[in-house]
Amino acid sequence: MRLSEQARVHRQVSYLTDAADRMDRVQRQLATNRRIDRASDDPSGAALAMQYRKSIAFEAQMRRNLENGTAFLNVTEAALSGATDLLQRVRELTVQAANDTLGVSERQNIAAEVNQIIEQLAQVANTSFGGVYIFSGHKTTTPAYAVGGTPPAAITWQGDNGERLRRVSTRDVVPVNIIGDQVFGNLFDRLIQLRDALQSGAPGAQVRPYIADIDSGLERVLNARAEVGARLNRFEATTSRSEETDTNLQELRAGVEDVDIAETIVRFTAAQNALEAALGAIGRTANLSLLNFLR
């Protein structure tokens, strides 16, 4: 069987191309640290890696939700903590004012401080975070309470009962907000009435009933703080689980998609040697013909 010169050259070029492609593939894997660069490299492995990447992206989004929700809850806790301090102070003042030994001017001085507390408490109830009012429900751009008059003659709830939900897993959504009306109730009305009573010099017997209203308000605020604390604990635990899940998914993805560096270096060296050997052999035989053997 006679091998033509054209066929011999074609086979040499084909062999060189295959050898160069093998070395280029291994070199690319070393450069990217990925065994699968294209789906054609390993169709089943590429599909599995894509599923892992999809799950990794989902967990990353859940952690962003958790981070945002945690920040929102931290602001809410700070506001409720401030409300607790204010209510404890106004309770002390009310207990003091309930003493029948106080005179009119002393009660009016207490009324002035109570008024300051009312205004501060209204500011707390209208706390905003990231451009939204935290106690307004779904009315995020509307202050939770409208303050009428200076000093305040009325402080009116104007939010709604909408829950601001954050998805924290494939199945769970958790509200991150507390409804202002459920926390403060009629507290502003009662505090304004207390202030006015003290300003008018009302006796201790007329002041004492307000202590129970303040205690009721304190209880609601403390219950809200307990709820916020429970949600924060849940978010922290869920974030920790998500980070562990992400680590496991990254390991699984790497097992499918990434290369073994040591093994790949050996393969690269072998491919490089094969290509150099092929180039040398072809170079030595490129100019050979029948006349070379007859000389």
C-alpha positions, 0 to 999 in steps of 0.5 A: 500500500503506497502512502502519498506525500499529501496523506503523510503531511495530512496525518502529521498536521492532524497529530500535531493539532490533536497534541496541541489541543490536549496541551491547550485544554490542560493549560486552560484548566490550570489557568482557570482552576476549573475542570469544566470550562464548557458544557461539552467538557463534561455534560453531566458534570456541567449540569450538576455544577449548575445545580450547585451554583443555583443553590449557592446563589439562592443561599447568598440571597437568603443571607442578604435577606437575613442581613437586611432583616437583622438590621431592621430588627436592630433598629426596632430594638433600639427604638423600643429600648428608648421607649422603655426608658421614657415610659419608666421615667414617666412612671416615676414622675407619675408616682411622684405626682400621685403624692398629695403633698405636692403643690400646684407648681410642683405638679406643673413642673412635672407636667412640663417634663411629661410633655417632653417625654410625650414629644420624645416618645412620638419621635421614637414611634416615628423612627425611620430606617433606610427611608421607611418608617419602621412602625407604619406597617405597609405605609412605609413613607407615612409617619406612624403617628401624626402629631398635632399641636405644640405642645401636642394636643393629639397624636394619631395613629396613621399606619396600617397592620401590614407585615413586612416579610423577608424570605429566609429559606425555601419554605419560611418567610418572617415578618421583620416589623412591629406594628406601632398601634399594637405597641403604643395603643392609646398610650399617647392619649393617656399621657396627654391627659396626664400632662393636662391634669398635672398642668391644672394641678389635679390632686393625687387621686386623679393622677394615680389611675394613669399609673396603670395605663403606663404599666400597660404600655410598658408591658406592651413595649416589653412584649414587643422587645421580646418578640424582636429578640426572638426574631433576631435569634432566629435570624442569627441561627438561620444565617449560621445554617445558611453559611454552613450550607454554602460551605458544603455546596461550595465543596460539592461544586468544587469536587465536580468542577475544579481540577486537582492541581497536582494531577493536572500539572502532571497531565500538562507536563505529559501533554507538553512532552508529547507535543515537543516529541511530535514536533521533533519527529516530524521535523526530522522526517519532514524532508525525507523522500525515496531519494534520501534513502537511495543516496 
